[in-house]
Amino acid sequence: MNIGIVGSGNVGKHLAAGLTRFGHHTFLGTRDATKLTEYTATHPNVTVGTYASAAQFAELVILAINFDGMTSALELIGTENLAEKVVIDTSNPLEFSSGKPALSLGWNTSAGESVQRWLPQSQVVKALSACGRNSMLNPKSAIGGDPEMPIAGDSPEAKQRVGDMLTGLGWTVVDLGDITLSRLIEPLTLIGILDNFRTGWQKDTQGWKFINLARSSPV
Ligand SMILES: NC(=O)c1ccc[n+]([C@@H]2O[C@H](COP(=O)([O-])OP(=O)(O)OC[C@H]3O[C@@H](n4cnc5c(N)ncnc54)[C@H](OP(=O)(O)O)[C@@H]3O)[C@@H](O)[C@H]2O)c1
């Protein structure tokens, strides 16, 4: 599949390089390609260009943007370039003003819902947010056991598409419901971060599993 990854931070670079190992073609969008000269040289399979070009190239777009930069990023991408496309929102709305990590919004909204509201013509799926980047592409070996990836979104078809991709990466996918369920997915990250603070941040290998004995097979 042609996957456009927007934002060339830790997550974006990791996904753009790693997804090619699963047979995907990736295009990494950045505001400044000059800072990626070394990355481009060592990852010839990844195309690098503007945010808009990454979105135009893609059948599926992954937003690897910090939430407080999301509206400016969407402006640069051009919402028309995301229309009728499946868009994965990986973002966690975090803020650190009190000195401790906290959610910058929640309870009655979420980053996932905000992104869907800003992209009314796209099918937004919350996914790949409740895990560390080092386990995104190899959950079973990074975390151990059979960790699950909670997802949420309004379009069943989009969730199926994202679910198929995540299953291909080794995830067991749990569809929690519509995009408002992002409110419950995003706080999971905070638990992971606080746990990392307590344990010295030596690993990026936490994962989640929701046990429901009545569920016979993953969604
Ligand atoms: N790190 C993890 O393990 C992890 C795990 C799960 C989810 N997430 C989520 O994934 C997202 C990316 O995380 P990250 O660790 O990759 O963050 P990061 O290293 O800070 O990278 C974020 C990227 O977003 C783009 N960006 C930042 N501010 C922007 C603005 N004002 N306008 C447009 N683009 C802007 C930049 O890309 P360019 O400079 O290339 O334009 C930047 O490199 C976050 O929302 C985070 O919550 C992270």
The ligand as a MOL file (V3000), in Angstrom:
LIG
                    3D

  0  0  0     0  0            999 V3000
M  V30 BEGIN CTAB
M  V30 COUNTS 48 52 0 0 0
M  V30 BEGIN ATOM
M  V30 1 N 7.2060 8.9430 20.4550 0
M  V30 2 C 6.4310 7.9110 20.6770 0
M  V30 3 O 6.8840 6.8410 21.1390 0
M  V30 4 C 4.9480 8.0160 20.3790 0
M  V30 5 C 4.1370 6.8750 20.5190 0
M  V30 6 C 2.7750 6.9500 20.1870 0
M  V30 7 C 2.2620 8.1440 19.7190 0
M  V30 8 N 3.0660 9.2530 19.6060 0 CHG=1
M  V30 9 C 2.4850 10.4890 19.0700 0
M  V30 10 O 3.0150 10.6550 17.7590 0
M  V30 11 C 3.1590 12.0470 17.4380 0
M  V30 12 C 4.5940 12.3020 16.9830 0
M  V30 13 O 5.4730 11.9760 18.0580 0
M  V30 14 P 7.0550 12.1200 17.8960 0
M  V30 15 O 7.6560 11.4720 19.0720 0
M  V30 16 O 7.4640 11.6900 16.5310 0 CHG=-1
M  V30 17 O 7.2130 13.7020 18.0170 0
M  V30 18 P 8.3950 14.6090 17.4710 0
M  V30 19 O 9.6630 13.8230 17.4140 0
M  V30 20 O 8.3650 15.8540 18.2630 0
M  V30 21 O 7.9690 14.9260 15.9650 0
M  V30 22 C 6.7710 15.5960 15.6540 0
M  V30 23 C 6.8620 16.1550 14.2360 0
M  V30 24 O 5.6860 16.9250 13.9790 0
M  V30 25 C 5.9790 17.9740 13.0830 0
M  V30 26 N 5.5390 19.2530 13.6950 0
M  V30 27 C 5.7890 19.6920 14.9200 0
M  V30 28 N 5.2420 20.9180 15.1410 0
M  V30 29 C 4.6340 21.2470 14.0050 0
M  V30 30 C 3.9110 22.3890 13.5820 0
M  V30 31 N 3.6900 23.4410 14.3890 0
M  V30 32 N 3.4290 22.4060 12.3320 0
M  V30 33 C 3.6460 21.3560 11.5040 0
M  V30 34 N 4.3350 20.2400 11.8530 0
M  V30 35 C 4.8260 20.1910 13.0840 0
M  V30 36 C 7.4850 17.9880 12.8680 0
M  V30 37 O 7.7870 17.3640 11.6240 0
M  V30 38 P 8.6780 18.0910 10.4990 0
M  V30 39 O 9.7220 18.8790 11.2200 0
M  V30 40 O 9.1950 16.9870 9.6890 0
M  V30 41 O 7.7850 18.9790 9.7120 0
M  V30 42 C 8.0020 17.1430 14.0170 0
M  V30 43 O 9.2040 16.5150 13.7050 0
M  V30 44 C 2.7940 12.8070 18.7220 0
M  V30 45 O 1.4940 13.3020 18.6240 0
M  V30 46 C 2.8760 11.7440 19.8250 0
M  V30 47 O 1.9680 12.0090 20.8800 0
M  V30 48 C 4.3860 9.2050 19.9130 0
M  V30 END ATOM
M  V30 BEGIN BOND
M  V30 1 1 1 2
M  V30 2 2 2 3
M  V30 3 1 2 4
M  V30 4 1 4 5
M  V30 5 2 4 48
M  V30 6 2 5 6
M  V30 7 1 6 7
M  V30 8 2 7 8
M  V30 9 1 8 9
M  V30 10 1 8 48
M  V30 11 1 9 10
M  V30 12 1 9 46
M  V30 13 1 10 11
M  V30 14 1 11 12
M  V30 15 1 11 44
M  V30 16 1 12 13
M  V30 17 1 13 14
M  V30 18 2 14 15
M  V30 19 1 14 16
M  V30 20 1 14 17
M  V30 21 1 17 18
M  V30 22 2 18 19
M  V30 23 1 18 20
M  V30 24 1 18 21
M  V30 25 1 21 22
M  V30 26 1 22 23
M  V30 27 1 23 24
M  V30 28 1 23 42
M  V30 29 1 24 25
M  V30 30 1 25 26
M  V30 31 1 25 36
M  V30 32 1 26 27
M  V30 33 1 26 35
M  V30 34 2 27 28
M  V30 35 1 28 29
M  V30 36 1 29 30
M  V30 37 2 29 35
M  V30 38 1 30 31
M  V30 39 2 30 32
M  V30 40 1 32 33
M  V30 41 2 33 34
M  V30 42 1 34 35
M  V30 43 1 36 37
M  V30 44 1 36 42
M  V30 45 1 37 38
M  V30 46 2 38 39
M  V30 47 1 38 40
M  V30 48 1 38 41
M  V30 49 1 42 43
M  V30 50 1 44 45
M  V30 51 1 44 46
M  V30 52 1 46 47
M  V30 END BOND
M  V30 END CTAB
M  END
